[in-house]
Amino acid sequence: MDENEINIQNHKKELLLKTIGKIVNKKRNELKKGINKFSFEYDIGNGLLSRLENGTTDSKITTLWKISNAFDIKPSDLIKLIEQELPSDFNFYE
């Protein structure tokens, strides 16, 4: 992989992480719960949740699963919400 391809993938990863964070933040705010309360109630570290919402960390599938359960939606529905926010042609490899 050349430097240009690496830069493209890094940019796409950043876009994906920011989109995940945007959706999680929006859904958490719809529940009217602060980071500390949400983190405590759903056993997710508040630092991790903050970094996830800021798009600065990649989360494990288990964390996304817990978050989707907290929102009372299926994990696949959380992924669908994320997909809807991304460009329709989003793909790491082109």
C-alpha positions, 0 to 999 in steps of 0.5 A: 500500500502506498502513502496515498492509499494509507492517507485515504484509509486514515481519512476514512477511518476518521470519518467513520469514527466521527460519525459513530461518535455523532450518532452515539452522542445524539442518541445519548442526549435523546435519553437526556443522560449525561456521560457519567450517568449513562456510563455508570448505568450501562457499564461503559467507562466514561472516558471511553464513552467521551473519546468515542463520542469525540471520534478519537477512539475505535470501539470494540463490538462489545461496547457498541453492543452495550450502547445499542442495548442502552438505546433499546435498539438492535446493534444492526440498527445502530450500524444502519444509523451510522451507515445513513450518515456516511456517504453512500459510497463509503468504503475503505478500499477502492 
